[in-house]
Structures are given as structure tokens and as C-alpha cells.
Amino acid sequence: MKTQRFALTPGEPAGIGPDLCLLLASQRQPHPLIAITSRDLLLERAAQLGVAVSLLSVSPDNWPDQPAPAGSLYVWDTPLTARVTAGTLDKANAAFVLHTLTRAAMGCLEGDFAGMITAPVHKGVINESGIPFSGHTEFLADLTRTEQVVMMLATRGLRVALVTTHLPLRQVADAITPERITRVTRILHAELQHKFGIAQPRILVCGLNPHAGEGGHLGHEEINIIEPTLERLRNEGIDLRGPLPADTLFTPKYLEHCDAVLAMYHDQGLPVLKYKGFGAAVNITLGLPIIRTSVDHGTALDLAGSGNVDTGSLQVALETAYQMAETRI
């Protein structure tokens, strides 16, 4: 059986991503896990944290076939542009961050890695460097030439996928089109089947407006766009219920009978999920030709180098990627 290796990108070098990688190395992983980052960065951060981690250099010429021992971490050295101070952003390293993501994604496409797991990046500092960037999800879609991807967060007992992702709220209603809802729903349905092993996924769909439009009194998107689109998708054999008011849908009565929720926009679905599972949730990009999972939190610049970080979300992201690779049809 072919060795399943996984790539780990620490994200923003001034944030807690490097800390998470080092702290995670205390436990042996079930598969070879390769951190794609600067070896010097990890050495400096390890000294700052006071942790002893053996950094094992690897590259495409000598990929490992066995997991690293406990207390060790495989590293594919990727040089920084500028030296890093924990907690202090530097736009000079924006290209470095994107280079690590590119190495990981291309390694997945070329079959070197079974999946990639990402720690948080800082969107603002990348944009300030002059590189347009709206997030991991969109960057990986462009890199893999994927027309439509779906952002889904998951924790124990709840999965939430999004029709729109990183848009200003003022633009959301215009982005809710039959075409977008159709593409996102088809991807969500197929990925739940093929990467999560759910034969007949049950999907609850949020309305866009309060009370799901209240029969047209609080908006017409449900009547004119969402309901007709869902009906066409049901005719394809997709199990959909909705559109439902979000404040009704996110209750046990409904959630215990579904495999995923489809929310119309970022802050409609994710606050509930993060409240339920923060620190034990995972961000999954659906629709890509590769497996990509991520932590559910930000760069936490104020905690970088402190040792006061929780590896729980990264551990869940790793376990989810491993499981998806094993389940993948």
C-alpha cells in the first residue's frame, strides 16, 4: 500500500502556526507529516518556547515512508524573505507564505501528499504586500484551476457549508443566484458522499432573510431564487430541506436529523458552529481535486511564542484529513 504523506503549512510566520507545529511534534502521528516552512524559523521559535524538537530535513528527493518519532518533525525547508519576530507582522514574508501553500498544493496534485493541513494566514498583511488575497479557499481554487469550491466548517455533531464566503454583507444578496446555489449544493452533496462516506446526505438549507423571508414580507430571495433552485435539485435526487429560518434551523430538533447545513453567508452559519465547537472544529475546502483541512481560528499574534496555545483544532484538522484520505472514493 502506498505511503500516505501529509503536508502541514504553518501559515503566518509571526503567528501561532509555527508554535502549533512544534507542540504537535510531541506526539507521533499515524502518517508521515511534513511541515513546509523555514527550518530557521522553527529553531528560533522552539528556543523561545523552550521545547526540544528534532527537525528532520526532507525534500522531494527523500520523502519519508514512516511517521517521525515522537519529539521529531519532518521539515521541507522553505526560506523566509525576512527574519521573523513572534507577534509582529512583516509584509516582506507574504510571498513566503504563499510559496509554502503552493508547495503543499502542488505536492498533493502530483501525488506526493494525500492531503494538506493549513494553519492560519493573515489576509491583511498579504494584501498590503501588493498580492491580492482573499483567503486559503480562493487561493487554492485558483491554484488548482477549480471553478467552484465550497467552504465547510465541522465539529462534533455539526457541519456548516457556505454559499458565499468572504464577501462584504452588502454584496451577499446579489451573489445568491440559482447558478451559485446549484453549484455549491451539488459539490456539498457529492463530497459528503465521496470524502465522508455518507451514502444519502441530508442537507438543511438556511434562508437568506430573517424568518426565511416571511412569505415575501421580509425579502423575496427565498421565493424567487432559493425555493425554485432547491426544488430543481431535489429532482436530481439530493435530499434538501428548506429554506428554513436560520434561528429555527440551528436547534436540536432539526440538527439531529441532518448531515450538513448549507448557510447563505459567512456570519449566518459560522458563529453557531464556532460557539459549539471552538478549539475542536475544522475548516474543510470542498470541491478541490485535493484534500485540504485547516484550523478554525486565526493567527493569534498576541500568543505567538508564549507557549499558551491550544493544539486542539489542529489535531482535529489532522484527524479529519487522515479520515478523508482513507474514506475517499
TORTILUM-976189 format. One record per atom (N, C-alpha, C): x, y, z. Coordinates in steps of 0.05 Angstrom, whole numbers, padded with zeros to 5 digits, always signed. Layout:
// residues N
XYZ
...
END
This chain:
// residues 329
+00017-00024+00000
+00000+00000+00000
+00018+00025+00000
+00010+00044-00017
+00026+00068-00019
+00026+00084+00007
+00049+00095+00014
+00051+00112+00038
+00034+00137+00034
+00018+00143+00054
+00002+00168+00053
+00016+00189+00070
+00029+00208+00056
+00042+00230+00070
+00023+00254+00069
+00027+00272+00089
+00010+00296+00090
+00028+00320+00094
+00020+00343+00082
+00034+00368+00084
+00021+00386+00104
+00037+00400+00120
+00028+00418+00140
+00041+00446+00135
+00024+00466+00131
+00034+00493+00127
+00028+00510+00152
+00049+00522+00164
+00044+00537+00189
+00032+00565+00185
+00028+00573+00160
+00014+00599+00155
+00031+00623+00161
+00019+00643+00174
+00033+00668+00181
+00056+00662+00200
+00081+00668+00192
+00104+00660+00209
+00105+00675+00235
+00093+00699+00237
+00094+00713+00263
+00071+00705+00281
+00053+00687+00272
+00031+00678+00288
+00037+00652+00302
+00016+00639+00311
+00020+00615+00327
+00023+00589+00310
+00022+00591+00284
+00026+00568+00267
+00051+00552+00273
+00074+00566+00273
+00099+00551+00280
+00098+00538+00308
+00086+00552+00327
+00084+00541+00354
+00068+00515+00353
+00045+00515+00338
+00028+00492+00337
+00043+00468+00325
+00059+00473+00304
+00074+00451+00292
+00094+00439+00312
+00107+00456+00326
+00127+00446+00346
+00114+00431+00369
+00092+00442+00379
+00079+00429+00402
+00066+00402+00393
+00057+00401+00368
+00045+00377+00358
+00065+00354+00355
+00091+00362+00352
+00112+00342+00347
+00117+00324+00372
+00105+00332+00394
+00110+00316+00419
+00097+00288+00416
+00077+00286+00398
+00064+00261+00394
+00069+00250+00366
+00073+00224+00364
+00077+00211+00339
+00051+00210+00323
+00052+00219+00298
+00028+00218+00281
+00025+00191+00268
+00001+00184+00259
-00002+00158+00246
+00008+00157+00218
+00014+00180+00206
+00025+00181+00179
+00048+00201+00178
+00066+00199+00159
+00087+00219+00156
+00075+00247+00151
+00082+00266+00168
+00071+00293+00167
+00095+00312+00162
+00093+00328+00141
+00116+00344+00133
+00109+00374+00135
+00123+00388+00153
+00119+00417+00155
+00134+00431+00133
+00120+00448+00118
+00132+00463+00096
+00136+00491+00106
+00160+00497+00115
+00166+00523+00127
+00196+00526+00130
+00203+00548+00142
+00232+00554+00146
+00242+00538+00171
+00264+00523+00166
+00276+00509+00188
+00287+00528+00209
+00299+00550+00200
+00309+00570+00219
+00287+00582+00236
+00263+00587+00224
+00241+00597+00239
+00233+00578+00261
+00232+00552+00255
+00224+00533+00275
+00245+00530+00297
+00270+00532+00290
+00291+00531+00310
+00289+00554+00330
+00285+00578+00319
+00283+00602+00336
+00258+00600+00354
+00236+00592+00342
+00211+00590+00358
+00213+00568+00379
+00226+00546+00373
+00230+00525+00393
+00246+00535+00416
+00266+00551+00411
+00283+00562+00432
+00266+00581+00449
+00250+00597+00436
+00232+00616+00450
+00212+00602+00468
+00202+00579+00458
+00182+00564+00473
+00195+00546+00494
+00220+00541+00491
+00234+00522+00509
+00226+00493+00505
+00221+00486+00480
+00214+00458+00473
+00237+00446+00457
+00241+00420+00461
+00262+00406+00447
+00249+00389+00425
+00253+00397+00400
+00242+00382+00377
+00264+00377+00358
+00267+00352+00349
+00287+00345+00329
+00275+00350+00301
+00287+00368+00286
+00277+00375+00259
+00292+00358+00239
+00276+00342+00224
+00287+00323+00205
+00282+00333+00177
+00304+00340+00163
+00301+00352+00137
+00293+00332+00116
+00273+00339+00100
+00263+00322+00078
+00259+00340+00053
+00257+00328+00030
+00252+00342+00005
+00241+00322-00015
+00233+00331-00039
+00223+00312-00059
+00242+00290-00066
+00268+00293-00060
+00287+00272-00066
+00288+00251-00044
+00277+00257-00020
+00279+00237+00002
+00255+00238+00020
+00231+00235+00007
+00207+00234+00023
+00207+00211+00043
+00198+00215+00067
+00197+00193+00087
+00174+00173+00082
+00179+00148+00089
+00158+00128+00087
+00145+00121+00114
+00157+00130+00136
+00148+00125+00163
+00142+00151+00178
+00123+00151+00196
+00119+00175+00213
+00144+00182+00228
+00148+00208+00234
+00170+00217+00250
+00166+00207+00279
+00187+00200+00293
+00185+00192+00321
+00173+00215+00338
+00162+00208+00361
+00153+00229+00379
+00176+00247+00386
+00171+00273+00387
+00192+00293+00392
+00208+00301+00368
+00198+00292+00344
+00211+00299+00319
+00191+00310+00299
+00201+00325+00279
+00183+00337+00259
+00198+00338+00232
+00185+00327+00212
+00196+00329+00185
+00192+00358+00175
+00213+00369+00162
+00212+00396+00152
+00222+00397+00124
+00206+00408+00106
+00215+00415+00079
+00222+00444+00080
+00248+00450+00082
+00257+00477+00087
+00249+00496+00065
+00236+00518+00072
+00227+00538+00054
+00236+00565+00065
+00256+00578+00053
+00269+00601+00065
+00250+00625+00068
+00253+00639+00090
+00239+00665+00094
+00252+00686+00077
+00236+00707+00072
+00248+00731+00059
+00261+00749+00080
+00248+00751+00104
+00258+00768+00125
+00256+00753+00151
+00274+00759+00170
+00273+00746+00196
+00247+00753+00210
+00237+00734+00226
+00211+00737+00239
+00214+00744+00268
+00197+00763+00277
+00194+00768+00306
+00166+00759+00313
+00164+00740+00332
+00138+00730+00340
+00119+00752+00348
+00095+00753+00336
+00075+00773+00342
+00076+00797+00325
+00096+00800+00308
+00099+00825+00292
+00097+00818+00262
+00077+00828+00249
+00073+00822+00220
+00094+00837+00204
+00102+00824+00181
+00121+00836+00163
+00112+00828+00135
+00104+00848+00119
+00094+00842+00092
+00115+00830+00074
+00141+00833+00082
+00162+00821+00066
+00160+00791+00064
+00146+00778+00083
+00144+00749+00083
+00118+00739+00070
+00103+00757+00058
+00078+00748+00045
+00082+00728+00024
+00102+00732+00007
+00107+00713-00015
+00116+00686-00004
+00131+00686+00018
+00139+00661+00031
+00114+00645+00039
+00094+00658+00051
+00070+00644+00060
+00057+00631+00036
+00054+00645+00014
+00041+00634-00010
+00058+00612-00023
+00084+00615-00020
+00102+00594-00031
+00098+00568-00016
+00094+00569+00010
+00090+00544+00025
+00064+00531+00017
+00043+00547+00013
+00017+00537+00004
+00019+00524-00024
+00034+00537-00041
+00038+00527-00068
+00053+00500-00068
+00074+00499-00052
+00089+00473-00050
+00070+00451-00040
+00054+00457-00020
+00036+00436-00009
+00015+00427-00029
+00002+00447-00042
-00019+00440-00061
-00008+00425-00085
+00015+00434-00096
+00026+00421-00119
+00035+00393-00112
+00045+00389-00087
+00053+00363-00078
+00028+00344-00077
+00005+00355-00069
-00019+00339-00069
-00027+00332-00098
-00026+00351-00116
-00034+00346-00143
-00016+00326-00156
+00010+00326-00149
+00029+00308-00161
+00031+00281-00147
+00015+00277-00126
+00014+00251-00113
+00034+00247-00091
+00050+00268-00084
+00069+00265-00062
+00055+00265-00035
+00033+00280-00033
+00018+00283-00008
-00011+00274-00012
-00022+00260+00008
-00050+00252+00007
-00069+00275+00014
-00058+00296+00027
-00074+00318+00035
-00057+00340+00047
-00069+00364+00051
-00054+00386+00063
-00071+00397+00086
-00057+00405+00107
-00069+00417+00131
-00057+00444+00135
-00073+00464+00138
-00062+00492+00139
-00068+00505+00166
-00048+00519+00177
-00051+00537+00199
-00058+00564+00188
-00067+00583+00205
-00078+00608+00195
-00058+00627+00182
-00068+00640+00161
-00052+00662+00149
-00065+00688+00157
-00051+00710+00151
-00062+00737+00157
-00068+00750+00130
-00093+00752+00123
-00101+00762+00097
-00092+00791+00093
-00094+00807+00114
-00087+00836+00112
-00058+00841+00103
-00039+00827+00116
-00011+00833+00110
-00004+00823+00082
-00017+00802+00073
-00012+00792+00045
-00021+00813+00025
-00045+00824+00030
-00055+00845+00012
-00038+00870+00013
-00028+00877+00037
-00012+00901+00040
+00015+00898+00025
+00023+00873+00020
+00048+00869+00005
+00044+00873-00025
+00019+00877-00033
+00013+00881-00062
+00002+00856-00076
-00002+00835-00061
-00013+00810-00072
-00042+00807-00065
-00060+00808-00085
-00089+00805-00078
-00094+00778-00067
-00108+00777-00044
-00112+00751-00030
-00136+00753-00012
-00156+00735-00017
-00180+00736+00000
-00182+00712+00018
-00164+00693+00016
-00164+00670+00035
-00153+00645+00022
-00147+00626+00040
-00138+00599+00031
-00156+00588+00010
-00182+00588+00015
-00202+00575-00002
-00200+00584-00030
-00200+00611-00034
-00199+00622-00061
-00172+00618-00074
-00150+00621-00058
-00123+00617-00069
-00120+00589-00079
-00129+00569-00064
-00125+00541-00073
-00143+00535-00097
-00166+00547-00098
-00184+00544-00121
-00170+00554-00147
-00158+00578-00145
-00143+00588-00168
-00119+00571-00175
-00105+00562-00155
-00081+00546-00160
-00087+00520-00173
-00109+00507-00165
-00117+00481-00177
-00136+00484-00200
-00141+00509-00208
-00159+00515-00231
-00186+00503-00227
-00197+00506-00202
-00223+00496-00195
-00243+00519-00196
-00263+00516-00213
-00282+00538-00218
-00298+00545-00192
-00307+00525-00178
-00323+00530-00154
-00314+00512-00131
-00309+00524-00108
-00303+00509-00084
-00323+00517-00063
-00324+00500-00042
-00343+00505-00020
-00328+00504+00006
-00333+00524+00022
-00320+00526+00049
-00340+00513+00069
-00330+00493+00083
-00346+00479+00103
-00330+00477+00130
-00343+00485+00152
-00331+00480+00178
-00347+00458+00192
-00332+00442+00207
-00345+00419+00221
-00334+00416+00249
-00351+00408+00266
-00344+00399+00293
-00362+00375+00300
-00358+00364+00324
-00373+00341+00331
-00403+00347+00330
-00418+00333+00313
-00447+00337+00311
-00457+00359+00294
-00439+00373+00279
-00448+00395+00262
-00429+00401+00240
-00439+00403+00215
-00424+00412+00192
-00439+00435+00180
-00425+00457+00173
-00437+00480+00161
-00421+00488+00136
-00435+00487+00113
-00423+00496+00088
-00435+00523+00080
-00420+00538+00064
-00428+00566+00057
-00433+00569+00027
-00455+00583+00020
-00460+00590-00008
-00441+00613-00016
-00437+00633+00001
-00418+00654-00003
-00398+00654+00020
-00374+00664+00014
-00353+00663+00035
-00345+00691+00044
-00323+00701+00033
-00311+00726+00042
-00320+00750+00025
-00346+00757+00029
-00358+00780+00015
-00368+00800+00035
-00366+00826+00029
-00380+00845+00046
-00410+00839+00047
-00422+00844+00069
-00450+00837+00073
-00468+00850+00052
-00460+00875+00044
-00476+00890+00024
-00477+00875-00003
-00458+00858-00009
-00457+00844-00034
-00469+00816-00034
-00476+00806-00010
-00485+00778-00007
-00510+00773-00023
-00531+00789-00020
-00556+00783-00033
-00553+00781-00063
-00537+00798-00075
-00533+00797-00104
-00518+00771-00113
-00503+00760-00094
-00487+00736-00100
-00503+00710-00097
-00527+00712-00085
-00544+00689-00082
-00560+00685-00108
-00549+00669-00126
-00561+00664-00152
-00568+00635-00154
-00586+00628-00172
-00592+00600-00177
-00567+00584-00185
-00550+00596-00201
-00526+00582-00210
-00507+00576-00187
-00503+00595-00170
-00485+00591-00147
-00496+00571-00127
-00521+00573-00121
-00534+00554-00102
-00532+00526-00114
-00537+00523-00140
-00536+00497-00153
-00508+00485-00152
-00488+00501-00159
-00460+00490-00159
-00452+00482-00131
-00457+00500-00111
-00449+00494-00084
-00463+00470-00072
-00489+00467-00077
-00504+00445-00066
-00495+00418-00079
-00490+00418-00105
-00481+00394-00118
-00454+00385-00107
-00436+00404-00103
-00410+00398-00092
-00412+00387-00063
-00428+00401-00047
-00432+00392-00019
-00443+00363-00019
-00463+00358-00034
-00475+00331-00035
-00454+00310-00044
-00440+00316-00065
-00420+00296-00076
-00397+00292-00057
-00387+00313-00044
-00364+00310-00026
-00372+00295+00000
-00397+00299+00010
-00406+00284+00033
-00407+00254+00026
-00414+00248+00001
-00414+00220-00007
-00386+00209-00010
-00369+00223-00025
-00343+00212-00034
-00321+00215-00014
-00321+00236+00003
-00299+00240+00022
-00307+00235+00051
-00333+00233+00056
-00342+00227+00083
-00358+00201+00085
-00363+00188+00063
-00375+00162+00063
-00404+00162+00071
-00419+00184+00066
-00448+00186+00072
-00463+00180+00047
-00477+00157+00046
-00490+00148+00021
-00512+00167+00012
-00529+00176+00030
-00551+00194+00023
-00551+00218+00042
-00534+00238+00036
-00532+00261+00054
-00559+00276+00057
-00564+00284+00082
-00588+00301+00088
-00578+00329+00094
-00587+00348+00078
-00577+00376+00079
-00600+00395+00086
-00596+00411+00108
-00614+00432+00115
-00604+00458+00103
-00622+00474+00092
-00615+00499+00078
-00627+00523+00092
-00610+00542+00098
-00620+00567+00110
-00632+00586+00089
-00651+00601+00097
-00660+00623+00080
-00640+00646+00083
-00643+00666+00066
-00625+00689+00067
-00634+00710+00087
-00660+00715+00087
-00672+00736+00103
-00682+00726+00131
-00686+00745+00149
-00699+00737+00175
-00725+00722+00169
-00731+00701+00184
-00755+00685+00181
-00757+00673+00153
-00734+00670+00140
-00734+00659+00113
-00752+00675+00094
-00753+00702+00099
-00768+00720+00082
-00797+00725+00091
-00807+00709+00109
-00834+00712+00120
-00854+00715+00097
-00853+00695+00078
-00872+00695+00056
-00870+00719+00037
-00847+00731+00036
-00843+00754+00018
-00845+00781+00032
-00853+00781+00057
-00855+00806+00072
-00828+00817+00081
-00808+00799+00083
-00781+00808+00092
-00760+00801+00071
-00768+00802+00046
-00749+00796+00025
-00760+00775+00006
-00751+00776-00019
-00762+00758-00039
-00742+00737-00049
-00718+00737-00038
-00698+00718-00049
-00706+00689-00045
-00720+00683-00023
-00728+00655-00018
-00749+00646-00039
-00768+00663-00045
-00790+00656-00064
-00779+00656-00092
-00763+00676-00099
-00755+00679-00127
-00731+00663-00135
-00713+00657-00116
-00688+00645-00123
-00683+00618-00108
-00685+00619-00081
-00676+00595-00066
-00695+00572-00069
-00721+00576-00064
-00740+00554-00065
-00741+00541-00093
-00743+00555-00115
-00744+00542-00141
-00718+00526-00147
-00695+00537-00138
-00670+00523-00143
-00669+00497-00127
-00677+00498-00102
-00677+00474-00085
-00696+00452-00097
-00718+00461-00108
-00737+00442-00119
-00724+00427-00144
-00710+00442-00160
-00696+00430-00183
-00675+00410-00173
-00661+00417-00152
-00640+00399-00142
-00652+00374-00129
-00675+00377-00117
-00689+00353-00106
-00696+00334-00128
-00703+00344-00151
-00709+00327-00174
-00685+00312-00184
-00660+00321-00176
-00636+00306-00182
-00630+00284-00162
-00647+00283-00141
-00642+00263-00121
-00628+00272-00096
-00624+00298-00093
-00610+00309-00070
-00630+00315-00048
-00624+00305-00024
-00643+00308-00001
-00638+00335+00012
-00657+00353+00007
-00655+00381+00017
-00680+00388+00032
-00676+00402+00055
-00699+00413+00070
-00695+00442+00074
-00714+00458+00066
-00712+00487+00068
-00722+00501+00044
-00719+00528+00043
-00703+00544+00061
-00718+00548+00088
-00702+00546+00110
-00712+00549+00137
-00700+00573+00149
-00715+00587+00167
-00703+00609+00182
-00678+00599+00197
-00656+00613+00196
-00632+00604+00209
-00635+00601+00239
-00651+00619+00252
-00654+00617+00281
-00672+00593+00289
-00686+00582+00270
-00701+00557+00275
-00685+00533+00268
-00671+00534+00246
-00655+00511+00236
-00634+00503+00256
-00620+00522+00269
-00599+00516+00287
-00609+00509+00315
-00627+00489+00316
-00637+00478+00341
-00636+00448+00340
-00634+00435+00362
-00632+00405+00362
-00653+00391+00346
-00678+00401+00347
-00700+00388+00333
-00693+00383+00303
-00679+00402+00291
-00672+00400+00263
-00644+00387+00259
-00625+00396+00275
-00597+00387+00271
-00593+00358+00275
-00609+00345+00292
-00604+00317+00297
-00613+00300+00274
-00626+00312+00254
-00635+00297+00231
-00622+00306+00205
-00597+00316+00207
-00584+00325+00182
-00554+00318+00183
-00542+00317+00160
-00513+00312+00158
-00497+00338+00153
-00510+00358+00143
-00497+00384+00139
-00518+00406+00136
-00509+00430+00143
-00525+00454+00139
-00513+00471+00117
-00529+00481+00100
-00520+00500+00079
-00530+00528+00086
-00511+00545+00094
-00517+00573+00102
-00512+00591+00078
-00526+00613+00077
-00523+00631+00054
-00498+00649+00055
-00489+00655+00080
-00466+00673+00082
-00450+00666+00108
-00426+00676+00108
-00406+00670+00128
-00416+00673+00157
-00426+00696+00164
-00434+00701+00192
-00462+00693+00198
-00475+00679+00180
-00500+00666+00186
-00496+00638+00198
-00476+00624+00187
-00472+00596+00196
-00449+00592+00215
-00428+00607+00212
-00403+00601+00228
-00404+00609+00257
-00417+00631+00265
-00418+00636+00294
-00430+00613+00310
-00451+00601+00300
-00463+00579+00315
-00443+00555+00317
-00431+00549+00295
-00412+00527+00295
-00388+00532+00314
-00378+00556+00312
-00354+00562+00329
-00362+00563+00359
-00386+00572+00365
-00394+00571+00393
-00396+00543+00403
-00406+00525+00385
-00410+00497+00393
-00383+00482+00395
-00364+00489+00377
-00341+00472+00376
-00314+00486+00375
-00312+00511+00384
-00287+00526+00381
-00265+00511+00396
-00242+00509+00382
-00220+00494+00393
-00221+00465+00385
-00243+00456+00374
-00246+00428+00365
-00261+00427+00339
-00257+00448+00323
-00271+00449+00297
-00250+00450+00275
-00259+00444+00250
-00240+00442+00228
-00253+00456+00204
-00237+00469+00188
-00245+00483+00163
-00237+00464+00140
-00256+00457+00123
-00251+00439+00101
-00259+00452+00075
-00242+00450+00055
-00248+00461+00028
-00258+00438+00011
-00283+00440+00003
-00296+00420-00014
-00295+00429-00043
-00294+00409-00061
-00294+00414-00089
-00267+00415-00102
-00245+00415-00086
-00218+00415-00097
-00211+00387-00106
-00192+00384-00124
-00182+00357-00131
-00164+00345-00110
-00159+00360-00088
-00142+00352-00066
-00157+00354-00040
-00146+00342-00019
-00157+00344+00008
-00143+00367+00022
-00159+00386+00032
-00148+00408+00048
-00165+00413+00072
-00153+00412+00096
-00167+00419+00121
-00150+00441+00135
-00163+00455+00153
-00150+00477+00167
-00161+00480+00195
-00146+00495+00211
-00156+00502+00238
-00180+00521+00236
-00194+00525+00258
-00217+00542+00258
-00212+00569+00270
-00187+00576+00275
-00180+00601+00288
-00160+00618+00272
-00154+00641+00282
-00137+00660+00268
-00108+00657+00277
-00092+00678+00270
-00063+00676+00274
-00055+00680+00303
-00072+00693+00319
-00067+00697+00348
-00039+00708+00353
-00034+00731+00340
-00007+00743+00342
+00001+00748+00371
-00018+00755+00388
-00011+00761+00415
-00002+00737+00431
-00008+00713+00421
+00000+00689+00436
+00025+00676+00424
+00034+00685+00401
+00057+00673+00388
+00082+00674+00406
+00095+00651+00409
+00119+00649+00425
+00114+00647+00455
+00088+00647+00463
+00082+00647+00492
+00080+00618+00503
+00075+00599+00486
+00070+00572+00495
+00042+00568+00505
+00026+00589+00506
-00001+00587+00516
-00021+00584+00493
-00018+00563+00478
-00036+00558+00455
-00047+00529+00457
-00071+00526+00445
-00085+00501+00446
-00082+00488+00418
-00072+00464+00418
-00068+00449+00392
-00093+00434+00384
-00115+00437+00399
-00139+00421+00394
-00150+00422+00366
-00152+00447+00355
-00164+00450+00328
-00145+00438+00307
-00119+00441+00310
-00101+00430+00291
-00102+00399+00292
-00104+00388+00315
-00106+00359+00318
-00131+00349+00304
-00154+00364+00307
-00178+00356+00293
-00175+00358+00263
-00161+00379+00254
-00156+00383+00225
-00140+00360+00214
-00120+00351+00229
-00103+00329+00220
-00120+00303+00219
-00134+00298+00240
-00150+00273+00241
-00171+00273+00219
-00183+00296+00213
-00203+00297+00191
-00190+00292+00164
-00166+00303+00159
-00152+00298+00134
-00145+00269+00131
-00136+00257+00153
-00129+00228+00152
-00154+00212+00145
-00176+00218+00159
-00200+00203+00154
-00211+00207+00126
-00210+00231+00116
-00219+00236+00088
-00203+00221+00068
-00176+00219+00073
-00159+00205+00054
-00165+00175+00054
-00173+00164+00077
-00179+00136+00079
-00207+00130+00067
-00225+00150+00070
-00253+00146+00061
-00256+00151+00031
-00239+00168+00020
-00241+00179-00007
-00247+00157-00027
-00268+00161-00043
-00275+00143-00064
-00263+00152-00091
END
